[in-house]
Amino acid sequence: MDTYRLNLSWSELDALKAAMNITISNLDKYHDMLNEKLDTSLTPELYAQYLGYLDNISRDKANMRSILSKAELSHE
């Protein structure tokens, strides 16, 4: 994994954290929406596709939370 160092001001860091929190919240909404879809009658292909989307969303949320945690630690 590549490591990047950003020299952000406090206001830039706050803006980044706010944007990431909004993104994580949106990913949570998409995750919930897809879970609801999985409870409906779907073809096996569509069911597998939605499971793949859920995996991607879970991965992306974990990555965003990791980045957010590192951003918070970098200014402490």
N, CA, C and O atoms as a Tripos MOL2 file, in Angstrom:
@<TRIPOS>MOLECULE
protein
  304   303    76     0     0
PROTEIN
NO_CHARGES

@<TRIPOS>ATOM
      1 N           0.8430   -1.1730    0.0000 N.3       1 MET1
      2 CA          0.0000    0.0000    0.0000 C.3       1 MET1
      3 C           0.8880    1.2360    0.0000 C.2       1 MET1
      4 O           1.8850    1.2890    0.7210 O.2       1 MET1
      5 N           0.5350    2.2130   -0.7940 N.am      2 ASP2
      6 CA          1.2900    3.4570   -0.8540 C.3       2 ASP2
      7 C           0.9380    4.3340    0.3380 C.2       2 ASP2
      8 O          -0.1830    4.3020    0.8460 O.2       2 ASP2
      9 N           1.9060    5.1080    0.7650 N.am      3 THR3
     10 CA          1.6910    6.0480    1.8460 C.3       3 THR3
     11 C           1.8710    7.4550    1.2990 C.2       3 THR3
     12 O           2.8480    7.7530    0.6120 O.2       3 THR3
     13 N           0.9160    8.3070    1.6140 N.am      4 TYR4
     14 CA          0.9750    9.6900    1.1680 C.3       4 TYR4
     15 C           0.9340   10.6000    2.3880 C.2       4 TYR4
     16 O           0.2450   10.3120    3.3670 O.2       4 TYR4
     17 N           1.6550   11.6680    2.3240 N.am      5 ARG5
     18 CA          1.6590   12.6390    3.4110 C.3       5 ARG5
     19 C           1.0790   13.9350    2.8710 C.2       5 ARG5
     20 O           1.5810   14.5080    1.9040 O.2       5 ARG5
     21 N           0.0220   14.3780    3.5110 N.am      6 LEU6
     22 CA         -0.6190   15.6290    3.1240 C.3       6 LEU6
     23 C          -0.3420   16.6680    4.2000 C.2       6 LEU6
     24 O          -0.5000   16.4010    5.3920 O.2       6 LEU6
     25 N           0.0610   17.8170    3.7840 N.am      7 ASN7
     26 CA          0.2550   18.9220    4.7200 C.3       7 ASN7
     27 C          -0.9810   19.8080    4.6390 C.2       7 ASN7
     28 O          -1.0670   20.7100    3.8070 O.2       7 ASN7
     29 N          -1.9360   19.5290    5.5250 N.am      8 LEU8
     30 CA         -3.2010   20.2520    5.5020 C.3       8 LEU8
     31 C          -3.2890   21.2050    6.6800 C.2       8 LEU8
     32 O          -2.7890   20.9320    7.7710 O.2       8 LEU8
     33 N          -3.9310   22.3160    6.4310 N.am      9 SER9
     34 CA         -4.2270   23.2290    7.5320 C.3       9 SER9
     35 C          -5.3630   22.6180    8.3480 C.2       9 SER9
     36 O          -5.9970   21.6530    7.9210 O.2       9 SER9
     37 N          -5.6100   23.1850    9.5120 N.am     10 TRP10
     38 CA         -6.7000   22.6840   10.3470 C.3      10 TRP10
     39 C          -8.0430   22.7920    9.6200 C.2      10 TRP10
     40 O          -8.8690   21.8840    9.7120 O.2      10 TRP10
     41 N          -8.2640   23.8810    8.9090 N.am     11 SER11
     42 CA         -9.5420   24.0330    8.2020 C.3      11 SER11
     43 C          -9.6620   23.0470    7.0460 C.2      11 SER11
     44 O         -10.7470   22.5280    6.7840 O.2      11 SER11
     45 N          -8.5570   22.7860    6.3560 N.am     12 GLU12
     46 CA         -8.5790   21.7940    5.2820 C.3      12 GLU12
     47 C          -8.8160   20.3960    5.8470 C.2      12 GLU12
     48 O          -9.5530   19.6010    5.2630 O.2      12 GLU12
     49 N          -8.1930   20.1030    6.9730 N.am     13 LEU13
     50 CA         -8.4070   18.8080    7.6130 C.3      13 LEU13
     51 C          -9.8570   18.6570    8.0520 C.2      13 LEU13
     52 O         -10.4540   17.5950    7.8730 O.2      13 LEU13
     53 N         -10.4210   19.7040    8.6220 N.am     14 ASP14
     54 CA        -11.8280   19.6570    9.0310 C.3      14 ASP14
     55 C         -12.7500   19.4330    7.8330 C.2      14 ASP14
     56 O         -13.7150   18.6720    7.9170 O.2      14 ASP14
     57 N         -12.4450   20.1020    6.7180 N.am     15 ALA15
     58 CA        -13.2520   19.9310    5.5080 C.3      15 ALA15
     59 C         -13.1270   18.5000    4.9780 C.2      15 ALA15
     60 O         -14.1180   17.9060    4.5520 O.2      15 ALA15
     61 N         -11.9140   17.9480    5.0050 N.am     16 LEU16
     62 CA        -11.7060   16.5730    4.5570 C.3      16 LEU16
     63 C         -12.4720   15.5990    5.4420 C.2      16 LEU16
     64 O         -13.1340   14.6880    4.9440 O.2      16 LEU16
     65 N         -12.3820   15.7910    6.7450 N.am     17 LYS17
     66 CA        -13.0840   14.8980    7.6690 C.3      17 LYS17
     67 C         -14.5970   14.9880    7.4730 C.2      17 LYS17
     68 O         -15.2880   13.9690    7.5180 O.2      17 LYS17
     69 N         -15.1140   16.1900    7.2580 N.am     18 ALA18
     70 CA        -16.5520   16.3570    7.0350 C.3      18 ALA18
     71 C         -16.9860   15.6430    5.7580 C.2      18 ALA18
     72 O         -18.0140   14.9650    5.7410 O.2      18 ALA18
     73 N         -16.2090   15.7940    4.6960 N.am     19 ALA19
     74 CA        -16.5370   15.1320    3.4240 C.3      19 ALA19
     75 C         -16.4960   13.6160    3.5740 C.2      19 ALA19
     76 O         -17.3400   12.9070    3.0260 O.2      19 ALA19
     77 N         -15.5150   13.1260    4.3160 N.am     20 MET20
     78 CA        -15.4040   11.6780    4.5000 C.3      20 MET20
     79 C         -16.5540   11.1490    5.3520 C.2      20 MET20
     80 O         -17.0700   10.0630    5.0890 O.2      20 MET20
     81 N         -16.9580   11.9030    6.3660 N.am     21 ASN21
     82 CA        -18.0880   11.4750    7.1880 C.3      21 ASN21
     83 C         -19.3790   11.4400    6.3730 C.2      21 ASN21
     84 O         -20.2010   10.5430    6.5590 O.2      21 ASN21
     85 N         -19.5630   12.3980    5.4790 N.am     22 ILE22
     86 CA        -20.7310   12.3960    4.5960 C.3      22 ILE22
     87 C         -20.6820   11.1860    3.6720 C.2      22 ILE22
     88 O         -21.6970   10.5230    3.4590 O.2      22 ILE22
     89 N         -19.5130   10.8990    3.1260 N.am     23 THR23
     90 CA        -19.3500    9.7480    2.2310 C.3      23 THR23
     91 C         -19.6480    8.4470    2.9650 C.2      23 THR23
     92 O         -20.3360    7.5790    2.4290 O.2      23 THR23
     93 N         -19.1380    8.3040    4.1850 N.am     24 ILE24
     94 CA        -19.3990    7.1030    4.9780 C.3      24 ILE24
     95 C         -20.8900    6.9720    5.2600 C.2      24 ILE24
     96 O         -21.4410    5.8740    5.1900 O.2      24 ILE24
     97 N         -21.5410    8.0800    5.5770 N.am     25 SER25
     98 CA        -22.9860    8.0620    5.8230 C.3      25 SER25
     99 C         -23.7500    7.6250    4.5710 C.2      25 SER25
    100 O         -24.6950    6.8410    4.6510 O.2      25 SER25
    101 N         -23.3290    8.1400    3.4210 N.am     26 ASN26
    102 CA        -23.9760    7.7410    2.1660 C.3      26 ASN26
    103 C         -23.7480    6.2590    1.8740 C.2      26 ASN26
    104 O         -24.6590    5.5730    1.4120 O.2      26 ASN26
    105 N         -22.5490    5.7670    2.1390 N.am     27 LEU27
    106 CA        -22.2770    4.3440    1.9380 C.3      27 LEU27
    107 C         -23.1430    3.4910    2.8550 C.2      27 LEU27
    108 O         -23.6050    2.4230    2.4540 O.2      27 LEU27
    109 N         -23.3680    3.9560    4.0880 N.am     28 ASP28
    110 CA        -24.2690    3.2440    5.0030 C.3      28 ASP28
    111 C         -25.6790    3.1710    4.4210 C.2      28 ASP28
    112 O         -26.3370    2.1350    4.5130 O.2      28 ASP28
    113 N         -26.1390    4.2620    3.8270 N.am     29 LYS29
    114 CA        -27.4790    4.2810    3.2160 C.3      29 LYS29
    115 C         -27.5570    3.3060    2.0400 C.2      29 LYS29
    116 O         -28.5390    2.5780    1.8930 O.2      29 LYS29
    117 N         -26.5180    3.2970    1.2080 N.am     30 TYR30
    118 CA        -26.5000    2.3730    0.0710 C.3      30 TYR30
    119 C         -26.4700    0.9270    0.5530 C.2      30 TYR30
    120 O         -27.1160    0.0560   -0.0290 O.2      30 TYR30
    121 N         -25.7220    0.6830    1.6090 N.am     31 HIS31
    122 CA        -25.6390   -0.6640    2.1790 C.3      31 HIS31
    123 C         -27.0250   -1.1160    2.6480 C.2      31 HIS31
    124 O         -27.4500   -2.2360    2.3630 O.2      31 HIS31
    125 N         -27.7190   -0.2390    3.3650 N.am     32 ASP32
    126 CA        -29.0660   -0.5640    3.8440 C.3      32 ASP32
    127 C         -30.0320   -0.8020    2.6810 C.2      32 ASP32
    128 O         -30.8500   -1.7210    2.7230 O.2      32 ASP32
    129 N         -29.9290    0.0330    1.6460 N.am     33 MET33
    130 CA        -30.8020   -0.1020    0.4840 C.3      33 MET33
    131 C         -30.5710   -1.4540   -0.2070 C.2      33 MET33
    132 O         -31.5260   -2.1310   -0.5880 O.2      33 MET33
    133 N         -29.3180   -1.8330   -0.3610 N.am     34 LEU34
    134 CA        -29.0180   -3.1120   -1.0070 C.3      34 LEU34
    135 C         -29.4670   -4.2850   -0.1490 C.2      34 LEU34
    136 O         -29.9440   -5.2900   -0.6760 O.2      34 LEU34
    137 N         -29.3220   -4.1700    1.1570 N.am     35 ASN35
    138 CA        -29.8100   -5.2250    2.0440 C.3      35 ASN35
    139 C         -31.3140   -5.4190    1.8880 C.2      35 ASN35
    140 O         -31.8030   -6.5480    1.8920 O.2      35 ASN35
    141 N         -32.0450   -4.3120    1.7490 N.am     36 GLU36
    142 CA        -33.4910   -4.4070    1.5240 C.3      36 GLU36
    143 C         -33.7840   -5.1000    0.2000 C.2      36 GLU36
    144 O         -34.7020   -5.9160    0.1110 O.2      36 GLU36
    145 N         -33.0040   -4.7740   -0.8270 N.am     37 LYS37
    146 CA        -33.1910   -5.4100   -2.1320 C.3      37 LYS37
    147 C         -32.9690   -6.9210   -2.0570 C.2      37 LYS37
    148 O         -33.6450   -7.6920   -2.7370 O.2      37 LYS37
    149 N         -32.0060   -7.3350   -1.2160 N.am     38 LEU38
    150 CA        -31.7100   -8.7690   -1.0960 C.3      38 LEU38
    151 C         -32.8740   -9.5320   -0.4750 C.2      38 LEU38
    152 O         -32.9770  -10.7490   -0.6360 O.2      38 LEU38
    153 N         -33.7520   -8.8220    0.2360 N.am     39 ASP39
    154 CA        -34.9210   -9.4580    0.8440 C.3      39 ASP39
    155 C         -36.0810   -9.6030   -0.1250 C.2      39 ASP39
    156 O         -37.1230  -10.1540    0.2310 O.2      39 ASP39
    157 N         -35.9090   -9.1160   -1.3430 N.am     40 THR40
    158 CA        -36.9620   -9.2310   -2.3520 C.3      40 THR40
    159 C         -36.6660  -10.4140   -3.2660 C.2      40 THR40
    160 O         -35.6260  -11.0620   -3.1490 O.2      40 THR40
    161 N         -37.5800  -10.6790   -4.1610 N.am     41 SER41
    162 CA        -37.4040  -11.7770   -5.1130 C.3      41 SER41
    163 C         -36.4630  -11.3170   -6.2260 C.2      41 SER41
    164 O         -36.7920  -10.4150   -6.9970 O.2      41 SER41
    165 N         -35.2930  -11.9450   -6.2980 N.am     42 LEU42
    166 CA        -34.2930  -11.5810   -7.3020 C.3      42 LEU42
    167 C         -33.8300  -12.8190   -8.0580 C.2      42 LEU42
    168 O         -33.8950  -13.9400   -7.5540 O.2      42 LEU42
    169 N         -33.3670  -12.5890   -9.2630 N.am     43 THR43
    170 CA        -32.7420  -13.6890  -10.0000 C.3      43 THR43
    171 C         -31.4130  -14.0190   -9.3130 C.2      43 THR43
    172 O         -30.8420  -13.1670   -8.6320 O.2      43 THR43
    173 N         -30.9270  -15.2240   -9.4830 N.am     44 PRO44
    174 CA        -29.6260  -15.5660   -8.8760 C.3      44 PRO44
    175 C         -28.4990  -14.6330   -9.3300 C.2      44 PRO44
    176 O         -27.6100  -14.2940   -8.5490 O.2      44 PRO44
    177 N         -28.5460  -14.2280  -10.5900 N.am     45 GLU45
    178 CA        -27.5130  -13.3410  -11.1090 C.3      45 GLU45
    179 C         -27.5610  -11.9740  -10.4330 C.2      45 GLU45
    180 O         -26.5260  -11.4240  -10.0560 O.2      45 GLU45
    181 N         -28.7690  -11.4290  -10.2820 N.am     46 LEU46
    182 CA        -28.9280  -10.1210   -9.6420 C.3      46 LEU46
    183 C         -28.5750  -10.1970   -8.1630 C.2      46 LEU46
    184 O         -27.9810   -9.2690   -7.6120 O.2      46 LEU46
    185 N         -28.9390  -11.2980   -7.5250 N.am     47 TYR47
    186 CA        -28.6010  -11.4910   -6.1190 C.3      47 TYR47
    187 C         -27.0710  -11.4920   -5.9450 C.2      47 TYR47
    188 O         -26.5460  -10.8480   -5.0360 O.2      47 TYR47
    189 N         -26.3790  -12.2050   -6.8060 N.am     48 ALA48
    190 CA        -24.9160  -12.2590   -6.7420 C.3      48 ALA48
    191 C         -24.3060  -10.8820   -7.0120 C.2      48 ALA48
    192 O         -23.3220  -10.4950   -6.3820 O.2      48 ALA48
    193 N         -24.8970  -10.1530   -7.9500 N.am     49 GLN49
    194 CA        -24.4110   -8.8120   -8.2690 C.3      49 GLN49
    195 C         -24.5630   -7.8890   -7.0530 C.2      49 GLN49
    196 O         -23.6440   -7.1360   -6.7290 O.2      49 GLN49
    197 N         -25.7100   -7.9440   -6.3870 N.am     50 TYR50
    198 CA        -25.9390   -7.1050   -5.2040 C.3      50 TYR50
    199 C         -24.9950   -7.4990   -4.0670 C.2      50 TYR50
    200 O         -24.5250   -6.6350   -3.3270 O.2      50 TYR50
    201 N         -24.7150   -8.7890   -3.9240 N.am     51 LEU51
    202 CA        -23.7470   -9.2080   -2.9070 C.3      51 LEU51
    203 C         -22.3590   -8.6300   -3.2000 C.2      51 LEU51
    204 O         -21.6380   -8.2290   -2.2860 O.2      51 LEU51
    205 N         -22.0000   -8.5930   -4.4630 N.am     52 GLY52
    206 CA        -20.7320   -7.9810   -4.8540 C.3      52 GLY52
    207 C         -20.6970   -6.5000   -4.5220 C.2      52 GLY52
    208 O         -19.6870   -5.9820   -4.0460 O.2      52 GLY52
    209 N         -21.8180   -5.8210   -4.7810 N.am     53 TYR53
    210 CA        -21.9040   -4.3980   -4.4260 C.3      53 TYR53
    211 C         -21.7500   -4.2070   -2.9180 C.2      53 TYR53
    212 O         -21.0640   -3.2870   -2.4720 O.2      53 TYR53
    213 N         -22.3920   -5.0830   -2.1320 N.am     54 LEU54
    214 CA        -22.2830   -4.9870   -0.6820 C.3      54 LEU54
    215 C         -20.8370   -5.1710   -0.2310 C.2      54 LEU54
    216 O         -20.3630   -4.4620    0.6570 O.2      54 LEU54
    217 N         -20.1430   -6.1190   -0.8400 N.am     55 ASP55
    218 CA        -18.7240   -6.3190   -0.5120 C.3      55 ASP55
    219 C         -17.9130   -5.0610   -0.8100 C.2      55 ASP55
    220 O         -17.0710   -4.6510   -0.0110 O.2      55 ASP55
    221 N         -18.1730   -4.4560   -1.9640 N.am     56 ASN56
    222 CA        -17.4520   -3.2380   -2.3400 C.3      56 ASN56
    223 C         -17.7400   -2.1010   -1.3670 C.2      56 ASN56
    224 O         -16.8330   -1.3710   -0.9680 O.2      56 ASN56
    225 N         -18.9960   -1.9570   -0.9910 N.am     57 ILE57
    226 CA        -19.3730   -0.9010   -0.0590 C.3      57 ILE57
    227 C         -18.7060   -1.1220    1.2950 C.2      57 ILE57
    228 O         -18.1910   -0.1800    1.8970 O.2      57 ILE57
    229 N         -18.7130   -2.3520    1.7680 N.am     58 SER58
    230 CA        -18.0690   -2.6520    3.0510 C.3      58 SER58
    231 C         -16.5740   -2.3510    2.9990 C.2      58 SER58
    232 O         -16.0150   -1.7920    3.9420 O.2      58 SER58
    233 N         -15.9410   -2.7170    1.9100 N.am     59 ARG59
    234 CA        -14.5120   -2.4420    1.7490 C.3      59 ARG59
    235 C         -14.2450   -0.9420    1.7170 C.2      59 ARG59
    236 O         -13.3260   -0.4470    2.3710 O.2      59 ARG59
    237 N         -15.0630   -0.2260    0.9470 N.am     60 ASP60
    238 CA        -14.8760    1.2190    0.8290 C.3      60 ASP60
    239 C         -15.0970    1.9240    2.1620 C.2      60 ASP60
    240 O         -14.3550    2.8420    2.5110 O.2      60 ASP60
    241 N         -16.1200    1.4960    2.9130 N.am     61 LYS61
    242 CA        -16.3630    2.0900    4.2300 C.3      61 LYS61
    243 C         -15.1750    1.8490    5.1540 C.2      61 LYS61
    244 O         -14.7540    2.7600    5.8670 O.2      61 LYS61
    245 N         -14.6410    0.6540    5.1510 N.am     62 ALA62
    246 CA        -13.4870    0.3360    6.0010 C.3      62 ALA62
    247 C         -12.2790    1.1870    5.6070 C.2      62 ALA62
    248 O         -11.5610    1.6900    6.4710 O.2      62 ALA62
    249 N         -12.0620    1.3440    4.3180 N.am     63 ASN63
    250 CA        -10.9490    2.1780    3.8510 C.3      63 ASN63
    251 C         -11.1330    3.6330    4.2620 C.2      63 ASN63
    252 O         -10.1880    4.2810    4.7130 O.2      63 ASN63
    253 N         -12.3380    4.1390    4.1070 N.am     64 MET64
    254 CA        -12.6180    5.5310    4.4820 C.3      64 MET64
    255 C         -12.4350    5.7360    5.9800 C.2      64 MET64
    256 O         -11.8770    6.7480    6.4030 O.2      64 MET64
    257 N         -12.8950    4.7940    6.7760 N.am     65 ARG65
    258 CA        -12.7300    4.9190    8.2320 C.3      65 ARG65
    259 C         -11.2580    4.8650    8.6170 C.2      65 ARG65
    260 O         -10.8240    5.5760    9.5230 O.2      65 ARG65
    261 N         -10.4990    4.0340    7.9390 N.am     66 SER66
    262 CA         -9.0620    3.9450    8.2110 C.3      66 SER66
    263 C          -8.3730    5.2670    7.8760 C.2      66 SER66
    264 O          -7.5650    5.7660    8.6590 O.2      66 SER66
    265 N          -8.6900    5.8220    6.7310 N.am     67 ILE67
    266 CA         -8.1000    7.1040    6.3200 C.3      67 ILE67
    267 C          -8.5120    8.2040    7.2940 C.2      67 ILE67
    268 O          -7.6910    9.0340    7.6830 O.2      67 ILE67
    269 N          -9.7760    8.2090    7.6830 N.am     68 LEU68
    270 CA        -10.2760    9.2130    8.6100 C.3      68 LEU68
    271 C          -9.5490    9.1100    9.9550 C.2      68 LEU68
    272 O          -9.1730   10.1220   10.5470 O.2      68 LEU68
    273 N          -9.3610    7.8950   10.4180 N.am     69 SER69
    274 CA         -8.6420    7.6870   11.6770 C.3      69 SER69
    275 C          -7.2070    8.1930   11.5840 C.2      69 SER69
    276 O          -6.7100    8.8400   12.5060 O.2      69 SER69
    277 N          -6.5490    7.8990   10.4750 N.am     70 LYS70
    278 CA         -5.1700    8.3580   10.2930 C.3      70 LYS70
    279 C          -5.0980    9.8740   10.1700 C.2      70 LYS70
    280 O          -4.1550   10.4910   10.6640 O.2      70 LYS70
    281 N          -6.0820   10.4780    9.5170 N.am     71 ALA71
    282 CA         -6.1160   11.9310    9.3900 C.3      71 ALA71
    283 C          -6.2830   12.5790   10.7520 C.2      71 ALA71
    284 O          -5.6570   13.5970   11.0430 O.2      71 ALA71
    285 N          -7.1220   11.9930   11.5800 N.am     72 GLU72
    286 CA         -7.3390   12.5400   12.9200 C.3      72 GLU72
    287 C          -6.0680   12.4070   13.7620 C.2      72 GLU72
    288 O          -5.7190   13.3250   14.5040 O.2      72 GLU72
    289 N          -5.3840   11.2790   13.6520 N.am     73 LEU73
    290 CA         -4.1630   11.0620   14.4290 C.3      73 LEU73
    291 C          -3.0110   11.9580   13.9810 C.2      73 LEU73
    292 O          -2.1400   12.3080   14.7770 O.2      73 LEU73
    293 N          -3.0150   12.3210   12.7130 N.am     74 SER74
    294 CA         -1.9020   13.1020   12.1780 C.3      74 SER74
    295 C          -1.8510   14.5170   12.7280 C.2      74 SER74
    296 O          -0.8040   15.1620   12.6710 O.2      74 SER74
    297 N          -2.9540   15.0070   13.2560 N.am     75 HIS75
    298 CA         -2.9760   16.3750   13.7670 C.3      75 HIS75
    299 C          -3.0650   16.4220   15.2890 C.2      75 HIS75
    300 O          -3.2980   17.4860   15.8610 O.2      75 HIS75
    301 N          -2.8830   15.2880   15.9440 N.am     76 GLU76
    302 CA         -2.9310   15.2930   17.4100 C.3      76 GLU76
    303 C          -1.5720   15.5620   17.9850 C.2      76 GLU76
    304 O          -1.4150   15.6040   19.2060 O.2      76 GLU76
@<TRIPOS>BOND
     1     1     2 1
     2     2     3 1
     3     3     4 2
     4     3     5 am
     5     5     6 1
     6     6     7 1
     7     7     8 2
     8     7     9 am
     9     9    10 1
    10    10    11 1
    11    11    12 2
    12    11    13 am
    13    13    14 1
    14    14    15 1
    15    15    16 2
    16    15    17 am
    17    17    18 1
    18    18    19 1
    19    19    20 2
    20    19    21 am
    21    21    22 1
    22    22    23 1
    23    23    24 2
    24    23    25 am
    25    25    26 1
    26    26    27 1
    27    27    28 2
    28    27    29 am
    29    29    30 1
    30    30    31 1
    31    31    32 2
    32    31    33 am
    33    33    34 1
    34    34    35 1
    35    35    36 2
    36    35    37 am
    37    37    38 1
    38    38    39 1
    39    39    40 2
    40    39    41 am
    41    41    42 1
    42    42    43 1
    43    43    44 2
    44    43    45 am
    45    45    46 1
    46    46    47 1
    47    47    48 2
    48    47    49 am
    49    49    50 1
    50    50    51 1
    51    51    52 2
    52    51    53 am
    53    53    54 1
    54    54    55 1
    55    55    56 2
    56    55    57 am
    57    57    58 1
    58    58    59 1
    59    59    60 2
    60    59    61 am
    61    61    62 1
    62    62    63 1
    63    63    64 2
    64    63    65 am
    65    65    66 1
    66    66    67 1
    67    67    68 2
    68    67    69 am
    69    69    70 1
    70    70    71 1
    71    71    72 2
    72    71    73 am
    73    73    74 1
    74    74    75 1
    75    75    76 2
    76    75    77 am
    77    77    78 1
    78    78    79 1
    79    79    80 2
    80    79    81 am
    81    81    82 1
    82    82    83 1
    83    83    84 2
    84    83    85 am
    85    85    86 1
    86    86    87 1
    87    87    88 2
    88    87    89 am
    89    89    90 1
    90    90    91 1
    91    91    92 2
    92    91    93 am
    93    93    94 1
    94    94    95 1
    95    95    96 2
    96    95    97 am
    97    97    98 1
    98    98    99 1
    99    99   100 2
   100    99   101 am
   101   101   102 1
   102   102   103 1
   103   103   104 2
   104   103   105 am
   105   105   106 1
   106   106   107 1
   107   107   108 2
   108   107   109 am
   109   109   110 1
   110   110   111 1
   111   111   112 2
   112   111   113 am
   113   113   114 1
   114   114   115 1
   115   115   116 2
   116   115   117 am
   117   117   118 1
   118   118   119 1
   119   119   120 2
   120   119   121 am
   121   121   122 1
   122   122   123 1
   123   123   124 2
   124   123   125 am
   125   125   126 1
   126   126   127 1
   127   127   128 2
   128   127   129 am
   129   129   130 1
   130   130   131 1
   131   131   132 2
   132   131   133 am
   133   133   134 1
   134   134   135 1
   135   135   136 2
   136   135   137 am
   137   137   138 1
   138   138   139 1
   139   139   140 2
   140   139   141 am
   141   141   142 1
   142   142   143 1
   143   143   144 2
   144   143   145 am
   145   145   146 1
   146   146   147 1
   147   147   148 2
   148   147   149 am
   149   149   150 1
   150   150   151 1
   151   151   152 2
   152   151   153 am
   153   153   154 1
   154   154   155 1
   155   155   156 2
   156   155   157 am
   157   157   158 1
   158   158   159 1
   159   159   160 2
   160   159   161 am
   161   161   162 1
   162   162   163 1
   163   163   164 2
   164   163   165 am
   165   165   166 1
   166   166   167 1
   167   167   168 2
   168   167   169 am
   169   169   170 1
   170   170   171 1
   171   171   172 2
   172   171   173 am
   173   173   174 1
   174   174   175 1
   175   175   176 2
   176   175   177 am
   177   177   178 1
   178   178   179 1
   179   179   180 2
   180   179   181 am
   181   181   182 1
   182   182   183 1
   183   183   184 2
   184   183   185 am
   185   185   186 1
   186   186   187 1
   187   187   188 2
   188   187   189 am
   189   189   190 1
   190   190   191 1
   191   191   192 2
   192   191   193 am
   193   193   194 1
   194   194   195 1
   195   195   196 2
   196   195   197 am
   197   197   198 1
   198   198   199 1
   199   199   200 2
   200   199   201 am
   201   201   202 1
   202   202   203 1
   203   203   204 2
   204   203   205 am
   205   205   206 1
   206   206   207 1
   207   207   208 2
   208   207   209 am
   209   209   210 1
   210   210   211 1
   211   211   212 2
   212   211   213 am
   213   213   214 1
   214   214   215 1
   215   215   216 2
   216   215   217 am
   217   217   218 1
   218   218   219 1
   219   219   220 2
   220   219   221 am
   221   221   222 1
   222   222   223 1
   223   223   224 2
   224   223   225 am
   225   225   226 1
   226   226   227 1
   227   227   228 2
   228   227   229 am
   229   229   230 1
   230   230   231 1
   231   231   232 2
   232   231   233 am
   233   233   234 1
   234   234   235 1
   235   235   236 2
   236   235   237 am
   237   237   238 1
   238   238   239 1
   239   239   240 2
   240   239   241 am
   241   241   242 1
   242   242   243 1
   243   243   244 2
   244   243   245 am
   245   245   246 1
   246   246   247 1
   247   247   248 2
   248   247   249 am
   249   249   250 1
   250   250   251 1
   251   251   252 2
   252   251   253 am
   253   253   254 1
   254   254   255 1
   255   255   256 2
   256   255   257 am
   257   257   258 1
   258   258   259 1
   259   259   260 2
   260   259   261 am
   261   261   262 1
   262   262   263 1
   263   263   264 2
   264   263   265 am
   265   265   266 1
   266   266   267 1
   267   267   268 2
   268   267   269 am
   269   269   270 1
   270   270   271 1
   271   271   272 2
   272   271   273 am
   273   273   274 1
   274   274   275 1
   275   275   276 2
   276   275   277 am
   277   277   278 1
   278   278   279 1
   279   279   280 2
   280   279   281 am
   281   281   282 1
   282   282   283 1
   283   283   284 2
   284   283   285 am
   285   285   286 1
   286   286   287 1
   287   287   288 2
   288   287   289 am
   289   289   290 1
   290   290   291 1
   291   291   292 2
   292   291   293 am
   293   293   294 1
   294   294   295 1
   295   295   296 2
   296   295   297 am
   297   297   298 1
   298   298   299 1
   299   299   300 2
   300   299   301 am
   301   301   302 1
   302   302   303 1
   303   303   304 2
@<TRIPOS>SUBSTRUCTURE
     1 MET1         2 RESIDUE 1 A MET
     2 ASP2         6 RESIDUE 1 A ASP
     3 THR3        10 RESIDUE 1 A THR
     4 TYR4        14 RESIDUE 1 A TYR
     5 ARG5        18 RESIDUE 1 A ARG
     6 LEU6        22 RESIDUE 1 A LEU
     7 ASN7        26 RESIDUE 1 A ASN
     8 LEU8        30 RESIDUE 1 A LEU
     9 SER9        34 RESIDUE 1 A SER
    10 TRP10       38 RESIDUE 1 A TRP
    11 SER11       42 RESIDUE 1 A SER
    12 GLU12       46 RESIDUE 1 A GLU
    13 LEU13       50 RESIDUE 1 A LEU
    14 ASP14       54 RESIDUE 1 A ASP
    15 ALA15       58 RESIDUE 1 A ALA
    16 LEU16       62 RESIDUE 1 A LEU
    17 LYS17       66 RESIDUE 1 A LYS
    18 ALA18       70 RESIDUE 1 A ALA
    19 ALA19       74 RESIDUE 1 A ALA
    20 MET20       78 RESIDUE 1 A MET
    21 ASN21       82 RESIDUE 1 A ASN
    22 ILE22       86 RESIDUE 1 A ILE
    23 THR23       90 RESIDUE 1 A THR
    24 ILE24       94 RESIDUE 1 A ILE
    25 SER25       98 RESIDUE 1 A SER
    26 ASN26      102 RESIDUE 1 A ASN
    27 LEU27      106 RESIDUE 1 A LEU
    28 ASP28      110 RESIDUE 1 A ASP
    29 LYS29      114 RESIDUE 1 A LYS
    30 TYR30      118 RESIDUE 1 A TYR
    31 HIS31      122 RESIDUE 1 A HIS
    32 ASP32      126 RESIDUE 1 A ASP
    33 MET33      130 RESIDUE 1 A MET
    34 LEU34      134 RESIDUE 1 A LEU
    35 ASN35      138 RESIDUE 1 A ASN
    36 GLU36      142 RESIDUE 1 A GLU
    37 LYS37      146 RESIDUE 1 A LYS
    38 LEU38      150 RESIDUE 1 A LEU
    39 ASP39      154 RESIDUE 1 A ASP
    40 THR40      158 RESIDUE 1 A THR
    41 SER41      162 RESIDUE 1 A SER
    42 LEU42      166 RESIDUE 1 A LEU
    43 THR43      170 RESIDUE 1 A THR
    44 PRO44      174 RESIDUE 1 A PRO
    45 GLU45      178 RESIDUE 1 A GLU
    46 LEU46      182 RESIDUE 1 A LEU
    47 TYR47      186 RESIDUE 1 A TYR
    48 ALA48      190 RESIDUE 1 A ALA
    49 GLN49      194 RESIDUE 1 A GLN
    50 TYR50      198 RESIDUE 1 A TYR
    51 LEU51      202 RESIDUE 1 A LEU
    52 GLY52      206 RESIDUE 1 A GLY
    53 TYR53      210 RESIDUE 1 A TYR
    54 LEU54      214 RESIDUE 1 A LEU
    55 ASP55      218 RESIDUE 1 A ASP
    56 ASN56      222 RESIDUE 1 A ASN
    57 ILE57      226 RESIDUE 1 A ILE
    58 SER58      230 RESIDUE 1 A SER
    59 ARG59      234 RESIDUE 1 A ARG
    60 ASP60      238 RESIDUE 1 A ASP
    61 LYS61      242 RESIDUE 1 A LYS
    62 ALA62      246 RESIDUE 1 A ALA
    63 ASN63      250 RESIDUE 1 A ASN
    64 MET64      254 RESIDUE 1 A MET
    65 ARG65      258 RESIDUE 1 A ARG
    66 SER66      262 RESIDUE 1 A SER
    67 ILE67      266 RESIDUE 1 A ILE
    68 LEU68      270 RESIDUE 1 A LEU
    69 SER69      274 RESIDUE 1 A SER
    70 LYS70      278 RESIDUE 1 A LYS
    71 ALA71      282 RESIDUE 1 A ALA
    72 GLU72      286 RESIDUE 1 A GLU
    73 LEU73      290 RESIDUE 1 A LEU
    74 SER74      294 RESIDUE 1 A SER
    75 HIS75      298 RESIDUE 1 A HIS
    76 GLU76      302 RESIDUE 1 A GLU
